């Protein structure tokens, strides 16, 4: 997190190993053997478990080390899903949790590890562990001991959740996404195998790639960033601008997919180190948690407009975004809009099923998100938020 120009505090991730390009079965077996874990519980999506051979093959490779699989996690997850996974993992005596999937799966598994540590079994019991946020957007995490059971993440999308210590879970009773975080909740090991992503629906792969672009863009646009974060974000953005369209046109190009995965790692490192996001991510949290829009699609709709909205406040920083997008003399918002459209992604609220009559309710939710307070252009009240949201196509 930046303190003032030239000064920063870098928060170091607790992730210990990242396997790059290693087949999942090989890497996972090595990770369990080298750490003495013998009871691995898998969390994955229903589609991956029932419509592809990937999970069955992995279960077979693990043999006696596999003690259970849960594949009923809904999009954006929920407290009920977290508690259901925790109950099954607890009953199985799991000593390792393996998350195979996108952001919802990985976030769920991180919070499951928290539930196992503290014996959480009820919706109400989770309240004391939720991250609060002050009016300046500073996180106020409650003090508690981190999990003992490690999470091993096998991402199948480009959401980047595997590189972040916080898990976003929807409180279904309030219809609002809330965060749970501890530095030991971040996956202990991460396996980046592009081959397993071939099972990911194409729209999900590409849209989460735009989400990774959004991580890089909001880092480069942040007034709280620093030279370290900027360098990683710029490298990530330049790589994604080249590799994501390649994987769009040639879905079976594993080299392009692998480059997208390592670029996502770069795009998430500044965020994990403490550099905050802005209004694109804040809006996306509420569009997702309260209105059911996929995370990737929220960035497709919101990110270009957030650049245009902030341009008068971080215009000099946006020059670097424009250059990374291919034209240092064109507005970053227009260049990003063109890129997203070329990938066949939705660019309007209507295309993602959002009713514009709900903008006031959306605005209320976004005003409560911590990253609204760290947006380059200050937003002081709901009316100003509504004015921004009305600029979304």
C-alpha positions, 0 to 999 in steps of 0.5 A: 500500500502506498504511503506517499510518493516514493514510499510503500509497504509491500505485503508479502503473500504466504503462497509457498510454491507456484507450479508453472506448466506442470500437469495437474496430477504430477504437481498435485501428487508432488505437493501432497507428498512433499508436505506429508498430506494424505487426505485431500478433499477436492472442491470443483464445479459441477460441470468440471466434475460431471461433464469432463474427465478431468476430476475423475482422472485426478481422483484416480491419480490421487488414489487413497489420498483422495477422501472426497469431492464437492461439486455443488458450489454456485456462482459467486458462492454463498455462506450455505455452500461454504458451510456445506463444503466445510461439513463434508471436508471435516467429516472426511478428516481432510488435511488438504483442500484442493480447489479446481475451478474459477474465482467462486470455487477458489474463494469458497475453498479459502473460507472453508479452510477458515471454517475448519480452523475455527469450527464454524458451522452456522451462518451466524457464526461466520459474522465475527470473521468478516472483514469490515471497511472504514469510510476511507476504504481501509480494511478492518479485518478481525484478529484471528488465527489463520487456517492450518489445513492448506489450500492448493489451487488449480485455476481454470479461469483468469480471475486471479483469486488464487493469488489473493488472501481474501475470499468473497462470499455472498451473504444470501440473507442480505444479497451482498458479497462480503469478504473474509481474509487472512494472509494464511487463507491464500493458497499454499500452492498454486498449479498453473496448467493451461491444459486443464483450462481447455475444459473452461467455457470459452466465454468464461475464459475470455471474460475472466481474461478481461478481468485480469486486464482490469486488475492491471488497468486499475493498478496502473490508474491507481494514485496509490500505486508504486514503481513495483506495482506499475511495472508488473501491471504494465507487463501483465497488460501488454502480455494479455493484449497479445495472448488473450486475443490469440487464445480467442482465435485459437482456443487450443493454443496452450502457449497462449493460455499459459502466457495468459495465466502468468500474466494474471499472476503478474496482474494480481501481485500488486493487488495482493501486495496492498495496491487498491483497486477502484470503481470498476472492481467496486461496481463489479463486486455488487453487480456480481454478488447482488445481481448475479452478473459473472465477474468477467462480464462486470469488467467487460461492461464497467472497465472502459467507462471507469477509465473515462470517468477517472481520466480528469484525475489520473490522465497522466497515469492513463497514458501508460495504459494507452501505450500498453493497449497499443496507442499512446495517443488514443484515450485508454477508455476507447482502446479498452472498449475496442479490445473488449468488443473484438473479443466478442464480450458484452459491453452493456448492462442490458447484455448482462441482464441488468435492468437500468431501473435498478441503478439506484440500488446498485449505487447504494451497494457500490458506495459501501464497497471498500474500493469506491473510497480508493477510486482516483476520482472521489465519489462522495455520495449516492447521487455522484455514484448514480451519475457514474453508473448512468454512463455505463452503456 
